[in-house]
Amino acid sequence: MGLREEFDRLMDKLKTERDQVNLKMHLASMDAKEEFAEAEKKWGQVKTKAAEIADDAVETSEEYIAKAKVIGEELKDTYHRIAKRLSD
């Protein structure tokens, strides 16, 4: 499997986790809400990068995709932390 396919799968997982966390936010503590607000900024960055990667007219290097994947992985960890706090 190529790096692009891995990144596409990561984006699908991120969207699902983001949606689940967002549904629970109304019950969240202030700390979780602040962390989610920061995660939303990263989500915007990752979505922009994903759109550029998906655009066949834009040349994207493996390094660019790898960097976007790192940000996505960090975001995934953040969503997991927030979800864990919400389920406790």
Secondary structure, 3 states (H helix, E strand, C coil): CCHHHHHHHHHHHHHHHHHHHHHHHHHCCHHHHHHHHHHHHHHHHHHHHHHHHHCCCCCCCHHHHHHHHHHHHHHHHHHHHHHHHHHC
